[in-house]
Amino acid sequence: MEQAQRPLLPIRIWRFYCDGFRRMTLGRTLWKIILLKLFIMFGVLKLFFFPDFLATNFSSDEQRADYVLEQMTRSASSNTTHLKETKGDPL
């Protein structure tokens, strides 16, 4: 007897999820609510609470890059200074 060849694992997984989503009733409503919440969190709230600081305060990419580099290096050097002071160990 020859055994029927089974499809590859990714194909079986894809079919499993497609069939599950096709037969869903309450789940569709829940997915709509989830997508609406994600849109509100990342779309709407970003406009009000996360303004584009670099674009509003600097006119060129070079100025933005210099500012970011300065902030990153200043933070790193202040962290190592803080570690020296708290532990007392020379670095």
C-alpha positions as CSV (number, residue, x, y, z in Angstrom):
1,M,0.0,0.0,0.0
2,E,1.2,3.4,-0.9
3,Q,0.7,6.1,1.7
4,A,-0.7,9.4,0.5
5,Q,1.9,12.2,0.6
6,R,1.2,14.8,3.2
7,P,1.7,18.5,2.3
8,L,4.7,20.3,3.8
9,L,4.4,21.6,7.4
10,P,4.1,25.3,6.5
11,I,1.2,24.5,4.1
12,R,-0.5,22.5,6.8
13,I,-0.1,25.3,9.3
14,W,-1.4,27.9,6.8
15,R,-4.5,25.7,6.1
16,F,-5.1,25.2,9.8
17,Y,-5.2,29.0,10.5
18,C,-7.2,29.8,7.3
19,D,-9.9,27.2,8.2
20,G,-9.9,28.5,11.8
21,F,-10.4,32.1,10.8
22,R,-13.0,31.1,8.2
23,R,-15.2,29.4,10.8
24,M,-14.8,32.1,13.4
25,T,-17.9,34.0,14.6
26,L,-17.1,35.8,17.9
27,G,-13.4,35.9,17.0
28,R,-14.0,38.2,14.1
29,T,-15.6,40.8,16.4
30,L,-12.8,40.4,18.8
31,W,-10.2,40.9,16.1
32,K,-12.0,44.0,14.9
33,I,-11.8,45.4,18.4
34,I,-8.1,44.5,18.7
35,L,-7.3,46.2,15.4
36,L,-9.3,49.3,16.4
37,K,-7.4,49.6,19.7
38,L,-4.1,49.2,17.9
39,F,-5.1,51.9,15.4
40,I,-6.0,54.3,18.3
41,M,-2.9,53.5,20.2
42,F,-0.4,53.9,17.4
43,G,-2.2,56.2,15.0
44,V,-4.2,58.7,17.0
45,L,-2.2,58.9,20.2
46,K,1.1,59.3,18.3
47,L,-0.2,62.5,16.8
48,F,-0.9,64.1,20.2
49,F,1.7,62.6,22.6
50,F,4.7,62.0,20.3
51,P,5.4,65.0,18.2
52,D,8.3,64.8,15.7
53,F,10.9,66.6,17.9
54,L,13.8,66.4,15.5
55,A,11.9,67.7,12.5
56,T,10.4,70.7,14.4
57,N,13.7,71.7,16.1
58,F,16.3,71.1,13.4
59,S,16.2,72.0,9.7
60,S,18.7,69.6,8.2
61,D,19.6,65.9,8.6
62,E,23.1,66.8,9.6
63,Q,21.8,68.9,12.6
64,R,19.5,66.1,13.6
65,A,22.3,63.5,13.4
66,D,24.7,65.7,15.5
67,Y,22.0,66.2,18.1
68,V,21.3,62.5,18.4
69,L,25.0,61.6,18.5
70,E,25.5,64.2,21.2
71,Q,22.6,62.9,23.3
72,M,23.8,59.3,23.0
73,T,27.4,60.0,23.9
74,R,26.5,62.3,26.7
75,S,24.2,59.7,28.2
76,A,26.8,57.0,27.9
77,S,29.5,59.1,29.5
78,S,27.3,60.3,32.4
79,N,26.3,56.7,33.1
80,T,30.0,55.6,33.4
81,T,30.7,58.6,35.6
82,H,27.7,57.6,37.8
83,L,29.0,54.0,38.0
84,K,32.5,55.2,39.1
85,E,31.0,57.3,41.9
86,T,28.6,54.7,43.2
87,K,30.9,51.7,43.2
88,G,34.2,53.3,43.8
89,D,35.9,51.0,41.3
90,P,38.2,52.5,38.8
91,L,37.2,51.7,35.2
